[in-house]
Amino acid sequence: MPSSSIAWLDFSEAERRQMVEIIALFKESDTRDELGLAPIRDGFADLFFPGTSTLQTRARYFLFIPWLYRGYEKNGVQAIKIEARLRQDEIALIAALGRSGETDGVIGQISGASLQRFPSSIYWIGLQTWGIARFPGTQQQYQRSLDHWHEHRCIRSEVDEINQDDGFQPNWDAGLPDKPAGFPTQASFALTRPEACFLRDRLQLSCTESLLAYLVEHTQLTNEAILFPWLHPTLETFPPRLQDWLMHARNFSEALHGAALLYNLELSEKSKNEERVLTYQEKMQQWHVEISVRQAAWAGWDRAKFWQLAGRPGIHVPVWTRTFVDEWLDCLIAHGQITRPEINPEMRALVEKRERHLKGARSRFENARYLELWSGAAGTGQLEYRWRVARRITDDILSGLTSGEEETHALAG
C-alpha cells in the first residue's frame, strides 16, 4: 500500500503555518471516537471537569475573554461592531502572548489571523458553567443584546438605583478582577494570586462537587507525570464520592481500550500489514497484562451503578451503545478471568459489527478505499476524560495561588 505524503509546494507563509497546524492535528488523531463511545466519555469528562473542552489550553483565557467584553460594555461599543472588534483584539492577544515568551497553549500561535475558531468561542460555555458569564444565551445572542443593555444601563444611571427591581442584570460576575494595564497588547498566562483565587472560588460555587473544584482547593502542584486522574498521588485522600466516580471511569477506560486496540489489529490484518499486526498484537498483550493485575477490581465492579452514573439525567447514551459496551464487558470479564479479545471470535465479530453499524458504507471492513485511508492508529488513545486539559488549567490556578507567597513571607520576616 503506498504511503500518504504531503508535498511542500510554493506555499505562502500563511499557508505553511496552516499546513503545520493540520499535521499537528493528524498526530493527535488516535484520540478519535471510532466505536461510538463519546456520550459516555464526554459524560464523565463533564462530571469531573465541567466547563472544559478539548480545545481549551490555559486558565487565564477564562479572564481574557471577560476582560475584552467588559471593556466593550464600558466603552459602549455598538453590537454591530463587536464581532470585528473582538477578532481584532483576539489576534492582538496572540501576538502579545508571543512577545511575552509564551509558547505553551497559545491558541492561534500557528494560524494567527487565519485562525478559524477563536478563544472567545472555545471558552464561552465554560465561562457560563463556572458562573463568570451571567448572560444565559449564546455568545452571538450576548453580542446582539449589548445595544439594549447599554440603553438600559443609561436609563438606570439617570435615576436612583437603590431598591430598583427592573430585572437589569450584569453580564459578568461582580468579583471579576480588573484587567491588567496594557491588556490585550500586553499579556501572559501567569495568574496573579487574586485572579487565581477568583477562579478557584468560582469553581467552588458553581462546580462544587467536581473533581476540578476539589483539585484547585485541596491539592498542590506536582512535577509528577500523571497520565490519568485515577493515578493522582493523593487519590486516597479524595472524598469517597470522587474515588467512586474515578473507579467507574477507570474501569470503563481500561476495558474499552482493548476494543480500540482490537479494532486496529483487525484493520492491520485486513490490510495485510504485518508490521502493524505485530505492533497491535504486542499492544494487546501489554494491555491484557496491565488490566489483569486489577482482577479484584473487575470482579467487584458494580456495573449497574456504573450505568446509573454514565446515564444520569441530561446524558443520553444510545441503546446500541449500551448494548455494545455490555456485550464487550460480558465477554471480557467472563468465567472469573480477563479474556484475550484477539483470540475470541465473538469479541472480534462484536467490534466489526459495531463499526459497520456506525459507519455503514464508510466501514473500513466493507470499503477498500476507506481502509486504504486508515492512518494505522484510529482511536487508539485510552480515554482520559479531558484530564490533560484539566490538569494544565488546574496547574495554572495552583501556580497562581502560590504566586506572591515568597514576597509575603519575605516582608513578614
Secondary structure, DSSP 8 states (H G I E B T S, - for coil): ---------S--HHHHHHHHHHHHHHHTGGGS-SSS-HHHHHHHHHHHSTT--TT---TTHHHHHHHHHHHHHHHT--HHHHHHHHHHHHHHHHHHHHHTT--SS-TTTTTGGG-SS-HHHHHHHHHHHTTSB---S-HHHHHHHHHHHHHHHHHHHTS--TT--S----SB-TT-----TTTTTS--S---HHHHHHHHHHHHHHSTTSHHHHHHHH-----S---SGGG-TTGGGS-HHHHHHHHHHHHHHHHHHHHHHHHHHHHHHHTT-HHHHHHHHHHHHHHHHHHHTTHHHHHT--HHHHHHHHT-TT----HHHHHHHHHHHHHHEETTEE--GGG-HHHHHHHHHHHHHHHGGG-TTT-HHHHHH--S-SS-S---TTHHHHHHHHHHHHHHHHTTHHHHHHHH-
